[in-house]
Amino acid sequence: MIGRLNHVAIAVPDLEAAIAQYRDTLGAEVGPPQEEPNHGVTVVFIALPNTKIELLYPLGQNSPITGFLEKNPAGGIHHMCYEVPDIIAARDQLQGAGARVLGNGAPKIGAHGKPVLFLHPKDFNGCLIELEQT
């Protein structure tokens, strides 16, 4: 069902410092900050030869990243995103197997302009999983 790893998301307490670290220290190709108000985050994508890194920074008072950073003040891996060809079919198959989809189960449009869903981390070895339709 799952396809390629689309990205690994890292919550960061200082977006500018993280951008500089990836760009200047690691020599990576870093995209511009992109506000995603529907998800409560500002994202920055870092292009790698085989996938992407997504830097996550809180946007607004109700950002889900705020709580994560309170528990992890230095930041850390927030989620992994896998590609699926049909997000509704993937959702239905996963729910049929007992996996919990966060929210109301309806896909939202993600930072790449494609439908996404998140799966409960307790169902996947403590890892929050994002599915993105290709």
Biotite code that builds the C-alpha atoms (Angstrom):
import biotite.structure as struc

atoms = struc.array([
    struc.Atom([0.000, 0.000, 0.000], chain_id="A", res_id=1, res_name="MET", atom_name="CA", element="C"),
    struc.Atom([2.566, 2.627, 1.013], chain_id="A", res_id=2, res_name="ILE", atom_name="CA", element="C"),
    struc.Atom([4.936, 3.915, -1.563], chain_id="A", res_id=3, res_name="GLY", atom_name="CA", element="C"),
    struc.Atom([8.016, 6.014, -1.338], chain_id="A", res_id=4, res_name="ARG", atom_name="CA", element="C"),
    struc.Atom([9.053, 8.017, 1.712], chain_id="A", res_id=5, res_name="LEU", atom_name="CA", element="C"),
    struc.Atom([7.973, 11.545, 0.840], chain_id="A", res_id=6, res_name="ASN", atom_name="CA", element="C"),
    struc.Atom([9.561, 13.339, 3.791], chain_id="A", res_id=7, res_name="HIS", atom_name="CA", element="C"),
    struc.Atom([10.661, 13.232, 7.404], chain_id="A", res_id=8, res_name="VAL", atom_name="CA", element="C"),
    struc.Atom([9.300, 16.168, 9.407], chain_id="A", res_id=9, res_name="ALA", atom_name="CA", element="C"),
    struc.Atom([11.363, 17.760, 12.157], chain_id="A", res_id=10, res_name="ILE", atom_name="CA", element="C"),
    struc.Atom([9.832, 20.229, 14.613], chain_id="A", res_id=11, res_name="ALA", atom_name="CA", element="C"),
    struc.Atom([12.274, 23.046, 15.321], chain_id="A", res_id=12, res_name="VAL", atom_name="CA", element="C"),
    struc.Atom([12.291, 25.719, 18.060], chain_id="A", res_id=13, res_name="PRO", atom_name="CA", element="C"),
    struc.Atom([14.160, 28.246, 15.865], chain_id="A", res_id=14, res_name="ASP", atom_name="CA", element="C"),
    struc.Atom([13.271, 28.109, 12.186], chain_id="A", res_id=15, res_name="LEU", atom_name="CA", element="C"),
    struc.Atom([15.948, 30.547, 10.984], chain_id="A", res_id=16, res_name="GLU", atom_name="CA", element="C"),
    struc.Atom([18.703, 28.687, 12.842], chain_id="A", res_id=17, res_name="ALA", atom_name="CA", element="C"),
    struc.Atom([17.521, 25.354, 11.407], chain_id="A", res_id=18, res_name="ALA", atom_name="CA", element="C"),
    struc.Atom([17.416, 26.794, 7.874], chain_id="A", res_id=19, res_name="ILE", atom_name="CA", element="C"),
    struc.Atom([20.955, 28.148, 8.275], chain_id="A", res_id=20, res_name="ALA", atom_name="CA", element="C"),
    struc.Atom([22.197, 24.831, 9.628], chain_id="A", res_id=21, res_name="GLN", atom_name="CA", element="C"),
    struc.Atom([20.860, 22.824, 6.684], chain_id="A", res_id=22, res_name="TYR", atom_name="CA", element="C"),
    struc.Atom([21.827, 25.444, 4.090], chain_id="A", res_id=23, res_name="ARG", atom_name="CA", element="C"),
    struc.Atom([25.197, 26.635, 5.400], chain_id="A", res_id=24, res_name="ASP", atom_name="CA", element="C"),
    struc.Atom([26.527, 23.723, 7.434], chain_id="A", res_id=25, res_name="THR", atom_name="CA", element="C"),
    struc.Atom([25.146, 20.787, 5.464], chain_id="A", res_id=26, res_name="LEU", atom_name="CA", element="C"),
    struc.Atom([25.041, 22.496, 2.045], chain_id="A", res_id=27, res_name="GLY", atom_name="CA", element="C"),
    struc.Atom([21.444, 21.457, 1.360], chain_id="A", res_id=28, res_name="ALA", atom_name="CA", element="C"),
    struc.Atom([18.968, 23.017, -1.053], chain_id="A", res_id=29, res_name="GLU", atom_name="CA", element="C"),
    struc.Atom([16.499, 24.800, 1.237], chain_id="A", res_id=30, res_name="VAL", atom_name="CA", element="C"),
    struc.Atom([13.147, 26.103, 0.011], chain_id="A", res_id=31, res_name="GLY", atom_name="CA", element="C"),
    struc.Atom([11.369, 29.213, 1.262], chain_id="A", res_id=32, res_name="PRO", atom_name="CA", element="C"),
    struc.Atom([9.209, 29.243, 4.397], chain_id="A", res_id=33, res_name="PRO", atom_name="CA", element="C"),
    struc.Atom([5.599, 28.436, 3.597], chain_id="A", res_id=34, res_name="GLN", atom_name="CA", element="C"),
    struc.Atom([2.764, 29.242, 6.018], chain_id="A", res_id=35, res_name="GLU", atom_name="CA", element="C"),
    struc.Atom([0.101, 26.549, 6.337], chain_id="A", res_id=36, res_name="GLU", atom_name="CA", element="C"),
    struc.Atom([-2.627, 28.148, 8.480], chain_id="A", res_id=37, res_name="PRO", atom_name="CA", element="C"),
    struc.Atom([-4.976, 25.150, 8.118], chain_id="A", res_id=38, res_name="ASN", atom_name="CA", element="C"),
    struc.Atom([-2.344, 23.004, 9.834], chain_id="A", res_id=39, res_name="HIS", atom_name="CA", element="C"),
    struc.Atom([-1.004, 25.646, 12.250], chain_id="A", res_id=40, res_name="GLY", atom_name="CA", element="C"),
    struc.Atom([2.570, 25.440, 10.975], chain_id="A", res_id=41, res_name="VAL", atom_name="CA", element="C"),
    struc.Atom([5.188, 27.156, 8.904], chain_id="A", res_id=42, res_name="THR", atom_name="CA", element="C"),
    struc.Atom([7.070, 24.613, 6.809], chain_id="A", res_id=43, res_name="VAL", atom_name="CA", element="C"),
    struc.Atom([10.372, 24.656, 4.973], chain_id="A", res_id=44, res_name="VAL", atom_name="CA", element="C"),
    struc.Atom([11.274, 21.816, 2.626], chain_id="A", res_id=45, res_name="PHE", atom_name="CA", element="C"),
    struc.Atom([14.843, 20.668, 2.184], chain_id="A", res_id=46, res_name="ILE", atom_name="CA", element="C"),
    struc.Atom([15.464, 18.740, -1.029], chain_id="A", res_id=47, res_name="ALA", atom_name="CA", element="C"),
    struc.Atom([17.587, 15.608, -0.808], chain_id="A", res_id=48, res_name="LEU", atom_name="CA", element="C"),
    struc.Atom([18.459, 13.239, -3.662], chain_id="A", res_id=49, res_name="PRO", atom_name="CA", element="C"),
    struc.Atom([16.067, 10.539, -2.412], chain_id="A", res_id=50, res_name="ASN", atom_name="CA", element="C"),
    struc.Atom([13.462, 12.381, -0.279], chain_id="A", res_id=51, res_name="THR", atom_name="CA", element="C"),
    struc.Atom([12.837, 15.640, 1.604], chain_id="A", res_id=52, res_name="LYS", atom_name="CA", element="C"),
    struc.Atom([13.184, 16.977, 5.126], chain_id="A", res_id=53, res_name="ILE", atom_name="CA", element="C"),
    struc.Atom([10.318, 19.160, 6.304], chain_id="A", res_id=54, res_name="GLU", atom_name="CA", element="C"),
    struc.Atom([11.109, 21.688, 9.024], chain_id="A", res_id=55, res_name="LEU", atom_name="CA", element="C"),
    struc.Atom([8.024, 22.478, 11.126], chain_id="A", res_id=56, res_name="LEU", atom_name="CA", element="C"),
    struc.Atom([7.621, 25.644, 13.157], chain_id="A", res_id=57, res_name="TYR", atom_name="CA", element="C"),
    struc.Atom([4.513, 26.773, 15.086], chain_id="A", res_id=58, res_name="PRO", atom_name="CA", element="C"),
    struc.Atom([2.136, 29.180, 13.348], chain_id="A", res_id=59, res_name="LEU", atom_name="CA", element="C"),
    struc.Atom([-0.403, 30.794, 15.656], chain_id="A", res_id=60, res_name="GLY", atom_name="CA", element="C"),
    struc.Atom([-1.444, 30.114, 19.233], chain_id="A", res_id=61, res_name="GLN", atom_name="CA", element="C"),
    struc.Atom([-3.129, 26.759, 18.545], chain_id="A", res_id=62, res_name="ASN", atom_name="CA", element="C"),
    struc.Atom([-0.324, 25.118, 16.599], chain_id="A", res_id=63, res_name="SER", atom_name="CA", element="C"),
    struc.Atom([0.006, 21.382, 17.238], chain_id="A", res_id=64, res_name="PRO", atom_name="CA", element="C"),
    struc.Atom([3.776, 21.888, 17.088], chain_id="A", res_id=65, res_name="ILE", atom_name="CA", element="C"),
    struc.Atom([3.737, 24.071, 20.223], chain_id="A", res_id=66, res_name="THR", atom_name="CA", element="C"),
    struc.Atom([2.854, 21.125, 22.466], chain_id="A", res_id=67, res_name="GLY", atom_name="CA", element="C"),
    struc.Atom([5.460, 18.949, 20.776], chain_id="A", res_id=68, res_name="PHE", atom_name="CA", element="C"),
    struc.Atom([8.158, 21.579, 21.384], chain_id="A", res_id=69, res_name="LEU", atom_name="CA", element="C"),
    struc.Atom([7.084, 21.999, 25.012], chain_id="A", res_id=70, res_name="GLU", atom_name="CA", element="C"),
    struc.Atom([7.785, 18.281, 25.506], chain_id="A", res_id=71, res_name="LYS", atom_name="CA", element="C"),
    struc.Atom([10.889, 18.397, 23.278], chain_id="A", res_id=72, res_name="ASN", atom_name="CA", element="C"),
    struc.Atom([12.454, 21.875, 23.693], chain_id="A", res_id=73, res_name="PRO", atom_name="CA", element="C"),
    struc.Atom([15.367, 21.116, 21.357], chain_id="A", res_id=74, res_name="ALA", atom_name="CA", element="C"),
    struc.Atom([12.968, 19.887, 18.643], chain_id="A", res_id=75, res_name="GLY", atom_name="CA", element="C"),
    struc.Atom([12.920, 16.460, 17.088], chain_id="A", res_id=76, res_name="GLY", atom_name="CA", element="C"),
    struc.Atom([11.381, 14.150, 14.539], chain_id="A", res_id=77, res_name="ILE", atom_name="CA", element="C"),
    struc.Atom([7.648, 14.843, 14.437], chain_id="A", res_id=78, res_name="HIS", atom_name="CA", element="C"),
    struc.Atom([6.370, 12.495, 11.720], chain_id="A", res_id=79, res_name="HIS", atom_name="CA", element="C"),
    struc.Atom([7.173, 10.488, 8.618], chain_id="A", res_id=80, res_name="MET", atom_name="CA", element="C"),
    struc.Atom([5.195, 10.883, 5.398], chain_id="A", res_id=81, res_name="CYS", atom_name="CA", element="C"),
    struc.Atom([4.576, 8.049, 2.940], chain_id="A", res_id=82, res_name="TYR", atom_name="CA", element="C"),
    struc.Atom([3.030, 8.336, -0.496], chain_id="A", res_id=83, res_name="GLU", atom_name="CA", element="C"),
    struc.Atom([-0.103, 6.382, -1.416], chain_id="A", res_id=84, res_name="VAL", atom_name="CA", element="C"),
    struc.Atom([-1.797, 6.247, -4.820], chain_id="A", res_id=85, res_name="PRO", atom_name="CA", element="C"),
    struc.Atom([-5.354, 6.492, -3.399], chain_id="A", res_id=86, res_name="ASP", atom_name="CA", element="C"),
    struc.Atom([-5.728, 8.080, 0.018], chain_id="A", res_id=87, res_name="ILE", atom_name="CA", element="C"),
    struc.Atom([-9.365, 7.038, 0.497], chain_id="A", res_id=88, res_name="ILE", atom_name="CA", element="C"),
    struc.Atom([-8.607, 3.395, -0.325], chain_id="A", res_id=89, res_name="ALA", atom_name="CA", element="C"),
    struc.Atom([-5.579, 3.522, 2.002], chain_id="A", res_id=90, res_name="ALA", atom_name="CA", element="C"),
    struc.Atom([-7.674, 5.072, 4.790], chain_id="A", res_id=91, res_name="ARG", atom_name="CA", element="C"),
    struc.Atom([-10.408, 2.464, 4.425], chain_id="A", res_id=92, res_name="ASP", atom_name="CA", element="C"),
    struc.Atom([-7.928, -0.423, 4.386], chain_id="A", res_id=93, res_name="GLN", atom_name="CA", element="C"),
    struc.Atom([-6.091, 0.923, 7.442], chain_id="A", res_id=94, res_name="LEU", atom_name="CA", element="C"),
    struc.Atom([-9.282, 1.562, 9.416], chain_id="A", res_id=95, res_name="GLN", atom_name="CA", element="C"),
    struc.Atom([-10.444, -1.936, 8.501], chain_id="A", res_id=96, res_name="GLY", atom_name="CA", element="C"),
    struc.Atom([-7.219, -3.238, 10.042], chain_id="A", res_id=97, res_name="ALA", atom_name="CA", element="C"),
    struc.Atom([-7.859, -1.248, 13.240], chain_id="A", res_id=98, res_name="GLY", atom_name="CA", element="C"),
    struc.Atom([-5.647, 1.797, 12.638], chain_id="A", res_id=99, res_name="ALA", atom_name="CA", element="C"),
    struc.Atom([-6.938, 5.148, 13.853], chain_id="A", res_id=100, res_name="ARG", atom_name="CA", element="C"),
    struc.Atom([-7.017, 8.143, 11.530], chain_id="A", res_id=101, res_name="VAL", atom_name="CA", element="C"),
    struc.Atom([-6.662, 11.468, 13.337], chain_id="A", res_id=102, res_name="LEU", atom_name="CA", element="C"),
    struc.Atom([-9.325, 14.133, 12.984], chain_id="A", res_id=103, res_name="GLY", atom_name="CA", element="C"),
    struc.Atom([-12.608, 13.291, 11.334], chain_id="A", res_id=104, res_name="ASN", atom_name="CA", element="C"),
    struc.Atom([-11.057, 10.897, 8.802], chain_id="A", res_id=105, res_name="GLY", atom_name="CA", element="C"),
    struc.Atom([-11.474, 13.251, 5.859], chain_id="A", res_id=106, res_name="ALA", atom_name="CA", element="C"),
    struc.Atom([-8.275, 14.183, 4.016], chain_id="A", res_id=107, res_name="PRO", atom_name="CA", element="C"),
    struc.Atom([-7.018, 17.766, 4.227], chain_id="A", res_id=108, res_name="LYS", atom_name="CA", element="C"),
    struc.Atom([-4.883, 19.507, 1.645], chain_id="A", res_id=109, res_name="ILE", atom_name="CA", element="C"),
    struc.Atom([-1.239, 19.408, 2.741], chain_id="A", res_id=110, res_name="GLY", atom_name="CA", element="C"),
    struc.Atom([1.771, 21.604, 2.069], chain_id="A", res_id=111, res_name="ALA", atom_name="CA", element="C"),
    struc.Atom([2.305, 20.042, -1.383], chain_id="A", res_id=112, res_name="HIS", atom_name="CA", element="C"),
    struc.Atom([-1.274, 20.821, -2.422], chain_id="A", res_id=113, res_name="GLY", atom_name="CA", element="C"),
    struc.Atom([-2.261, 17.141, -2.222], chain_id="A", res_id=114, res_name="LYS", atom_name="CA", element="C"),
    struc.Atom([-4.662, 15.293, 0.108], chain_id="A", res_id=115, res_name="PRO", atom_name="CA", element="C"),
    struc.Atom([-3.119, 14.087, 3.387], chain_id="A", res_id=116, res_name="VAL", atom_name="CA", element="C"),
    struc.Atom([-4.181, 12.093, 6.447], chain_id="A", res_id=117, res_name="LEU", atom_name="CA", element="C"),
    struc.Atom([-2.437, 11.406, 9.744], chain_id="A", res_id=118, res_name="PHE", atom_name="CA", element="C"),
    struc.Atom([-2.435, 8.060, 11.560], chain_id="A", res_id=119, res_name="LEU", atom_name="CA", element="C"),
    struc.Atom([-2.335, 7.751, 15.332], chain_id="A", res_id=120, res_name="HIS", atom_name="CA", element="C"),
    struc.Atom([1.232, 7.178, 16.610], chain_id="A", res_id=121, res_name="PRO", atom_name="CA", element="C"),
    struc.Atom([0.082, 4.583, 19.148], chain_id="A", res_id=122, res_name="LYS", atom_name="CA", element="C"),
    struc.Atom([-0.893, 2.361, 16.222], chain_id="A", res_id=123, res_name="ASP", atom_name="CA", element="C"),
    struc.Atom([2.542, 2.686, 14.544], chain_id="A", res_id=124, res_name="PHE", atom_name="CA", element="C"),
    struc.Atom([5.228, 2.090, 17.161], chain_id="A", res_id=125, res_name="ASN", atom_name="CA", element="C"),
    struc.Atom([5.018, 5.604, 18.560], chain_id="A", res_id=126, res_name="GLY", atom_name="CA", element="C"),
    struc.Atom([5.532, 7.286, 15.173], chain_id="A", res_id=127, res_name="CYS", atom_name="CA", element="C"),
    struc.Atom([3.020, 9.752, 13.782], chain_id="A", res_id=128, res_name="LEU", atom_name="CA", element="C"),
    struc.Atom([2.446, 8.767, 10.146], chain_id="A", res_id=129, res_name="ILE", atom_name="CA", element="C"),
    struc.Atom([1.280, 11.100, 7.400], chain_id="A", res_id=130, res_name="GLU", atom_name="CA", element="C"),
    struc.Atom([-0.101, 9.668, 4.171], chain_id="A", res_id=131, res_name="LEU", atom_name="CA", element="C"),
    struc.Atom([-0.010, 11.846, 1.056], chain_id="A", res_id=132, res_name="GLU", atom_name="CA", element="C"),
    struc.Atom([-1.821, 10.987, -2.135], chain_id="A", res_id=133, res_name="GLN", atom_name="CA", element="C"),
    struc.Atom([0.443, 10.997, -5.171], chain_id="A", res_id=134, res_name="THR", atom_name="CA", element="C"),
])
